[in-house]
């Protein structure tokens, strides 16, 4: 398993956490998504490394901005 942490901007509430978790969790190979609302960090556990573009697209779809990998 591979853990990768990303910084996401714009999350302010529990709904934000749910939206990001659902979109990122729907990516093929992703096994777990942990979102820390206070820090804006999203940790993705996956079978193989996931392309940053895929994470960015999912975060975008949820309505937020991926700041960095």
Secondary structure, DSSP 4 states (H G I P E B T S, - for coil): -EEEEEEEE---SHHHHHHHHHHHHTSTTEEEEEEETTTTEEEEEESSPPPHHHHHHHHHHHT-EEEE-
